[in-house]
Every structure is written in C-alpha cells, then in structure tokens.
C-alpha cells in the first residue's frame, strides 16, 4: 500500500502546487511546459524507451490528440484549482473515470453488472452535487464550469490512453515517453506565442515550479504503475485505494489547509463520490 499512498500524495501535491501558483505569481503555462520535459527526462532515465519501435503504423492519432489535450487540460486544471478549489477539482478529476467506463460500454461493448450501473448513476449525481451552489451568480456559474471541463477533459484523456495501451506493437512506457515529448513541444509553441504576443517574461521561479510539478506529476504515474505491478492480482484494490485516497486526502487538504468553503450539497457530493467508487470497485471484483 506504500506505492498507493505515495501516488495519492503526489497527485494531491500537484493540486496544491497549482493552488499556490496564484499566491506566488507563477506563470502556470511556463510551469506546465517545464513539467513535461522533466517528466520526459525521468521517463527516459527509468524506462529507457526505444523510440525506434514507434512506426508509421503506430497510433499517431492518439499520440497527437494526447499531446494537444494534456497541456490544455492541465491549464484547465490549474484554473479549476484557482477558481473552484482543490476539493471540487480533485473529485471532478477522479470521477472522470466514469466517462471512460461509459465509453467501454458504448465502444467496446463491455458488459455491465448492477454494481457498475449503480456506481455510474451515483457518480454523475455526485458531480452535480459537488459543483452545485444554491442561487448561483454568473461568476459562480463560471467557477463551476472549470471542474466540469476537468471532468470531461480527463475522461477523454483516459479513453485515449486506453487506446494507446491497446497498441501492443509499442511498449506502453515508450508511448508514454513519446507523449511527454510531444506535449512539451505543444506547450513550448503555446508559450512562445504568448511570450511574443503578450510579452510574457520567462522567469526562473516559473521554471523551478515546473521542475517540482514535473517530479510529482511523474511520481504519481510511477507509483501508480508500481502499485499495479506489485498487486497485479488485485487491480481493484489499487483502483479503489487510489481514487478514494485522492478524494479523501484532497478534500481534507482543501477544507483544513486552504479553508475552502463547501455547502451541504458539496458534502453530499463527496459522500456520493466515495460510494460510487466503491460500487465500481465491487463491479470489478464480482466481474472477475
């Protein structure tokens, strides 16, 4: 369970760093750009991928889609943490798994049992409650949109990563390294445009924040993969512990450390999210 705990800590730390970015006037885009080259460096160091294995027949459409989506959704993640807080953003990110589950049903004709159906229903209801504010003003409704886009963005990203994993001719770690490199290139292009058009300056603190962000972002992936490898006979345990861990630790961090204010609907959403993840986990156990 140590690897799962480390993965949870890394995941929540990424949200905390994004939360602190505004306080220390960090340019999120520059930090995200640096994050991807750091993640790519660790990937090459630990996995030693052979990019020669990537050919014209490889799933380039998925590689390019992920390279475009990852920096974009990361920016949305930063905006969501800043506007809506860590609690709502982490829950939206974790509940995005329900999009990939629906895709598995619609695209891959995966069979559903009662636990999975109940989990899906509760998951989508949880999103509604987590994002709900009574008598919302226009500015508050805009704040609710950011976690919603996080929910949709990470759901699509998860589907694309599943497509990459299906490409057996290319090892997953090699594909991951390539995606990090392509994401870095996309982020550099966006950063260059903003530097030229908006006259933004490249600052050392942005780069340093990006290095720290890259370490924890890659650590999240590394420890999650190690947990699955160590507990290969119990994938549902990893799935449940990771998602529940991020929801609980992220919620406690936002409420206790950053004093984020939640209403009764939001608390109901957190409880429903936890129950939904448990139901999805039970559906995996009873399906095996």
C-alpha positions as CSV (number, residue, x, y, z in Angstrom):
1,X,0.0,0.0,0.0
2,X,3.1,2.3,0.2
3,X,3.1,2.9,-3.5
4,X,-0.6,3.8,-3.5
5,X,0.0,6.2,-0.6
6,X,2.9,7.8,-2.5
7,X,0.8,8.1,-5.7
8,X,-2.0,9.7,-3.7
9,X,0.4,12.2,-2.1
10,X,1.9,13.1,-5.5
11,X,-1.5,13.6,-7.1
12,X,-2.8,15.9,-4.3
13,X,0.6,17.7,-4.2
14,X,0.1,18.7,-7.9
15,X,-3.2,20.3,-7.0
16,X,-1.6,22.1,-4.0
17,X,1.2,23.5,-6.2
18,X,-1.4,24.7,-8.7
19,X,-3.3,26.3,-5.8
20,X,-0.2,28.1,-4.6
21,X,0.8,29.3,-8.1
22,X,-1.5,32.3,-7.9
23,X,-0.2,33.4,-4.5
24,X,3.4,33.4,-5.7
25,X,2.5,34.8,-9.2
26,X,3.7,31.7,-11.0
27,X,3.1,31.6,-14.8
28,X,1.1,28.3,-15.0
29,X,1.9,27.7,-18.7
30,X,5.6,28.1,-18.3
31,X,5.5,25.7,-15.3
32,X,3.5,23.2,-17.2
33,X,5.9,23.4,-20.1
34,X,8.8,22.6,-17.9
35,X,6.8,19.9,-16.2
36,X,6.6,17.9,-19.4
37,X,10.3,18.0,-20.2
38,X,11.1,16.9,-16.6
39,X,8.5,14.0,-16.9
40,X,10.1,13.0,-20.2
41,X,13.5,13.1,-18.7
42,X,12.5,10.8,-15.8
43,X,10.7,8.5,-18.3
44,X,13.9,8.1,-20.4
45,X,16.0,7.7,-17.3
46,X,13.9,5.0,-15.7
47,X,12.3,3.2,-18.7
48,X,15.0,3.7,-21.3
49,X,12.4,3.6,-24.2
50,X,13.4,2.8,-27.7
51,X,11.6,5.3,-29.9
52,X,12.7,3.3,-33.0
53,X,9.8,1.0,-32.1
54,X,7.4,3.8,-33.0
55,X,6.5,3.4,-36.7
56,X,4.1,5.0,-39.2
57,X,1.5,2.3,-38.2
58,X,1.6,3.3,-34.5
59,X,-1.5,5.1,-33.2
60,X,-0.2,8.6,-34.1
61,X,-3.8,10.0,-33.9
62,X,-3.9,9.1,-30.2
63,X,-0.3,10.4,-29.6
64,X,-1.1,13.8,-31.2
65,X,-4.5,14.1,-29.6
66,X,-3.0,13.5,-26.2
67,X,-0.1,15.9,-26.9
68,X,-2.7,18.6,-27.6
69,X,-5.1,17.7,-24.8
70,X,-2.6,17.1,-21.9
71,X,-1.2,20.7,-21.7
72,X,-4.6,22.2,-22.4
73,X,-6.4,20.2,-19.7
74,X,-3.5,20.8,-17.3
75,X,-4.1,24.6,-17.8
76,X,-7.8,24.0,-17.2
77,X,-6.9,22.0,-14.1
78,X,-4.9,25.0,-12.8
79,X,-7.8,27.3,-13.5
80,X,-10.2,25.0,-11.7
81,X,-8.0,24.7,-8.6
82,X,-7.7,28.5,-8.5
83,X,-11.4,29.2,-9.1
84,X,-13.2,26.3,-7.6
85,X,-10.7,24.9,-5.1
86,X,-8.8,21.6,-4.6
87,X,-11.8,19.7,-3.2
88,X,-14.1,20.1,-6.3
89,X,-11.2,19.8,-8.8
90,X,-9.8,16.6,-7.4
91,X,-13.3,15.0,-7.2
92,X,-14.1,16.1,-10.8
93,X,-10.8,14.6,-11.9
94,X,-11.3,11.3,-10.2
95,X,-15.0,11.0,-11.3
96,X,-13.9,11.4,-14.9
97,X,-13.2,7.7,-14.9
98,X,-17.0,7.3,-15.4
99,X,-16.6,8.7,-18.9
100,X,-14.2,6.0,-19.8
101,X,-16.4,3.4,-18.3
102,X,-19.4,4.6,-20.4
103,X,-17.0,4.6,-23.4
104,X,-16.1,1.0,-22.7
105,X,-19.8,0.1,-22.7
106,X,-20.6,2.1,-25.9
107,X,-17.4,1.5,-27.9
108,X,-16.1,-1.9,-26.7
109,X,-19.5,-3.5,-25.7
110,X,-18.3,-4.2,-22.2
111,X,-21.0,-5.9,-20.1
112,X,-22.3,-4.0,-17.0
113,X,-23.5,-5.6,-13.8
114,X,-25.7,-3.9,-11.2
115,X,-22.8,-2.5,-9.1
116,X,-21.4,-0.7,-12.2
117,X,-24.7,0.7,-13.2
118,X,-25.4,2.0,-9.6
119,X,-21.8,3.4,-9.5
120,X,-22.3,5.3,-12.7
121,X,-25.6,6.8,-11.6
122,X,-24.2,7.8,-8.3
123,X,-21.0,9.2,-9.9
124,X,-22.9,11.6,-12.2
125,X,-25.2,12.6,-9.4
126,X,-22.1,13.3,-7.3
127,X,-20.7,15.6,-10.0
128,X,-23.9,17.6,-9.9
129,X,-23.8,18.0,-6.1
130,X,-20.1,18.7,-5.9
131,X,-20.4,21.6,-8.4
132,X,-23.8,22.9,-7.2
133,X,-24.1,26.2,-5.4
134,X,-27.6,27.4,-4.4
135,X,-28.7,30.6,-6.1
136,X,-25.6,30.9,-8.2
137,X,-24.5,34.2,-9.6
138,X,-23.0,34.4,-13.1
139,X,-19.4,34.5,-11.7
140,X,-20.1,31.4,-9.6
141,X,-21.6,29.6,-12.5
142,X,-18.3,30.3,-14.4
143,X,-16.4,28.8,-11.5
144,X,-18.5,25.6,-11.8
145,X,-17.5,25.2,-15.5
146,X,-13.8,24.7,-14.8
147,X,-14.3,21.5,-12.8
148,X,-16.8,20.3,-15.4
149,X,-14.2,20.8,-18.1
150,X,-11.7,18.9,-15.9
151,X,-14.2,16.1,-15.6
152,X,-14.7,16.0,-19.4
153,X,-11.0,16.5,-20.3
154,X,-9.6,13.8,-18.1
155,X,-12.3,11.4,-19.2
156,X,-11.3,11.9,-22.9
157,X,-7.6,11.6,-22.0
158,X,-8.3,8.3,-20.1
159,X,-10.0,6.9,-23.2
160,X,-7.1,7.9,-25.4
161,X,-4.6,6.3,-23.0
162,X,-6.6,3.1,-23.2
163,X,-6.3,3.2,-27.0
164,X,-2.6,3.7,-26.7
165,X,-2.3,0.7,-24.3
166,X,-4.1,-1.4,-26.9
167,X,-1.3,-0.8,-29.4
168,X,0.8,-3.9,-28.5
169,X,3.5,-3.3,-31.1
170,X,4.7,-0.3,-29.0
171,X,5.6,-0.8,-25.3
172,X,3.4,1.4,-23.1
173,X,6.4,3.1,-21.5
174,X,7.8,4.0,-24.9
175,X,4.4,5.5,-25.9
176,X,4.3,7.4,-22.6
177,X,7.8,8.9,-23.2
178,X,6.8,10.0,-26.7
179,X,3.6,11.6,-25.4
180,X,5.6,13.6,-22.9
181,X,7.9,14.8,-25.6
182,X,5.1,15.8,-27.9
183,X,3.2,17.5,-25.1
184,X,6.4,19.5,-24.3
185,X,6.6,20.6,-27.9
186,X,3.0,21.7,-28.0
187,X,3.4,23.6,-24.6
188,X,6.6,25.3,-25.9
189,X,4.7,26.5,-29.0
190,X,1.9,27.9,-26.9
191,X,4.3,29.5,-24.5
192,X,6.3,31.1,-27.4
193,X,3.1,32.6,-28.9
194,X,2.2,34.1,-25.5
195,X,5.8,35.4,-25.0
196,X,5.7,37.1,-28.4
197,X,2.1,38.4,-28.3
198,X,1.6,39.2,-24.7
199,X,5.3,40.0,-23.9
200,X,5.4,37.5,-21.1
201,X,8.7,37.0,-19.5
202,X,10.4,33.7,-18.7
203,X,11.2,33.7,-15.0
204,X,13.3,31.3,-13.0
205,X,10.6,30.8,-10.4
206,X,8.2,29.5,-13.2
207,X,10.9,27.0,-14.3
208,X,11.6,25.9,-10.7
209,X,7.9,25.4,-10.1
210,X,7.7,23.4,-13.3
211,X,10.5,21.1,-12.2
212,X,8.7,20.4,-8.9
213,X,5.5,19.9,-10.7
214,X,7.1,17.5,-13.1
215,X,8.6,15.5,-10.3
216,X,5.3,15.0,-8.5
217,X,3.3,14.5,-11.8
218,X,5.7,11.8,-12.9
219,X,5.8,10.4,-9.4
220,X,2.0,10.0,-9.5
221,X,2.3,7.9,-12.7
222,X,5.4,5.9,-11.5
223,X,4.0,4.8,-8.1
224,X,0.6,4.1,-9.6
225,X,2.2,1.7,-12.2
226,X,4.4,0.2,-9.5
227,X,1.3,-0.5,-7.3
228,X,-0.5,-2.2,-10.2
229,X,2.6,-4.3,-10.8
230,X,3.0,-5.3,-7.2
231,X,-0.7,-6.0,-6.7
232,X,-1.3,-7.4,-10.2
233,X,-3.8,-10.0,-8.9
234,X,-5.8,-7.3,-7.2
235,X,-6.2,-4.3,-9.6
236,X,-9.5,-3.3,-8.0
237,X,-7.6,-2.7,-4.7
238,X,-5.3,-0.3,-6.4
239,X,-8.2,1.3,-8.3
240,X,-10.3,1.8,-5.1
241,X,-7.4,2.9,-2.8
242,X,-6.1,5.4,-5.4
243,X,-9.4,7.1,-6.2
244,X,-10.7,7.1,-2.7
245,X,-7.4,8.3,-1.4
246,X,-7.3,11.3,-3.7
247,X,-10.9,12.2,-2.9
248,X,-10.4,12.0,0.8
249,X,-6.9,13.5,1.1
250,X,-7.7,16.2,-1.5
251,X,-10.9,17.1,0.3
252,X,-9.2,17.3,3.7
253,X,-6.4,19.3,2.3
254,X,-8.7,21.8,0.7
255,X,-11.0,22.1,3.8
256,X,-8.4,22.1,6.5
257,X,-5.3,23.8,5.0
258,X,-6.9,26.2,2.4
259,X,-10.2,26.7,4.3
260,X,-12.3,26.1,1.2
261,X,-16.0,26.6,1.9
262,X,-18.4,23.8,1.0
263,X,-22.2,23.7,1.3
264,X,-24.3,20.7,2.2
265,X,-24.7,19.8,-1.5
266,X,-21.0,19.6,-1.9
267,X,-20.5,17.4,1.2
268,X,-23.3,15.1,-0.1
269,X,-21.4,15.0,-3.4
270,X,-18.2,13.9,-1.7
271,X,-20.1,11.1,0.1
272,X,-21.8,10.0,-3.2
273,X,-18.4,10.1,-5.0
274,X,-16.9,7.7,-2.4
275,X,-19.9,5.3,-2.6
276,X,-19.7,5.5,-6.4
277,X,-16.0,4.5,-6.5
278,X,-16.8,1.6,-4.0
279,X,-19.6,0.4,-6.3
280,X,-17.3,0.5,-9.4
281,X,-14.7,-1.4,-7.4
282,X,-17.2,-4.1,-6.4
283,X,-18.3,-4.4,-10.0
284,X,-14.7,-5.3,-10.9
285,X,-14.4,-7.8,-8.1
286,X,-17.7,-9.6,-9.0
287,X,-17.0,-9.5,-12.7
288,X,-13.7,-11.4,-12.3
